């Protein structure tokens, strides 16, 4: 669902159709380095520099995959959308921060039915919860998914609560940074109790609709993307995540992600305080409300420290993604593909450099 890596290197290229997508902040012309392939059969790179939004898309959805997957929608119904994976956490963080600003929540608000966990614990990944559930049923679904490409998540209401109840307390290591999809998913219980509706409804009302992200939604069994592809080119069913949705269940389009970039860089997105540091994460870095924060070096001729790069990456079984913004230089980048390649190094390079020389 998520990568959060610091390594550089070549991105994986699938054995099916290789996708060529380029990005360069206008008015420059693309260079060879910008046109290196993204993994998958379709993808997009969205960039914002100042007032200039550039959306580059390429590729097509494999019709064979559409025909082979029972969960696929009719051809043309889902070919513009991408699972954004754990970028969903960053979006969730915005809405939770907005609720803090409204006085509906506090960082010390306990997670419903889990009084030992607070909002601060889970949004900073300091809860001590493991990465995912370890119960027999969940483990079996993961094993089946790895073989067949089926959705590894149980969308039945209450599935997450059952996993938390089955948790071996010996696995819990509170107080230090430990990335946890379980913890992120547990924030979903805050929405009906404090924010006036279920997770999907509140995200629509407080983030997607206000920013004009009309083609962004939380996946359900009745509303999914096209199947993505594994690194080996095998079709992967959409991840309908149910109670796990706050951790990775959102779907969006290049155009909508461009709208989100604009709002983030303008400072007009709900819950901008989510991008402020709350705790340490990996060595030398910090975390806000699910947002990863990478410090930047101060230029020799500058008297003020630049704001950290704020970012998150994501991966499902069939999709890969990266979103990052540099508020000091007014730049933002999103990378999307329908294969779970690691786009973090590419996204950071584009964000830092703007274009290849």
Secondary structure as GFF3:
##gff-version 3
##sequence-region A 1 357
A	DSSP	beta_strand	19	20	.	.	.	ID=ss1
A	DSSP	three_ten_helix	33	35	.	.	.	ID=ss2
A	DSSP	beta_strand	37	38	.	.	.	ID=ss3
A	DSSP	beta_strand	42	49	.	.	.	ID=ss4
A	DSSP	beta_strand	52	59	.	.	.	ID=ss5
A	DSSP	alpha_helix	63	68	.	.	.	ID=ss6
A	DSSP	beta_strand	81	83	.	.	.	ID=ss7
A	DSSP	alpha_helix	87	102	.	.	.	ID=ss8
A	DSSP	beta_strand	110	111	.	.	.	ID=ss9
A	DSSP	beta_strand	114	118	.	.	.	ID=ss10
A	DSSP	alpha_helix	119	123	.	.	.	ID=ss11
A	DSSP	alpha_helix	136	148	.	.	.	ID=ss12
A	DSSP	alpha_helix	159	165	.	.	.	ID=ss13
A	DSSP	three_ten_helix	169	171	.	.	.	ID=ss14
A	DSSP	alpha_helix	181	186	.	.	.	ID=ss15
A	DSSP	alpha_helix	188	190	.	.	.	ID=ss16
A	DSSP	pi_helix	191	195	.	.	.	ID=ss17
A	DSSP	alpha_helix	199	203	.	.	.	ID=ss18
A	DSSP	pi_helix	204	208	.	.	.	ID=ss19
A	DSSP	beta_strand	217	218	.	.	.	ID=ss20
A	DSSP	beta_strand	228	229	.	.	.	ID=ss21
A	DSSP	beta_strand	235	236	.	.	.	ID=ss22
A	DSSP	three_ten_helix	242	244	.	.	.	ID=ss23
A	DSSP	alpha_helix	245	248	.	.	.	ID=ss24
A	DSSP	beta_strand	250	253	.	.	.	ID=ss25
A	DSSP	alpha_helix	254	266	.	.	.	ID=ss26
A	DSSP	three_ten_helix	272	275	.	.	.	ID=ss27
A	DSSP	beta_strand	279	280	.	.	.	ID=ss28
A	DSSP	beta_strand	285	287	.	.	.	ID=ss29
A	DSSP	beta_strand	292	294	.	.	.	ID=ss30
A	DSSP	beta_strand	309	315	.	.	.	ID=ss31
A	DSSP	beta_strand	320	326	.	.	.	ID=ss32
A	DSSP	beta_strand	331	337	.	.	.	ID=ss33
A	DSSP	alpha_helix	344	353	.	.	.	ID=ss34
###
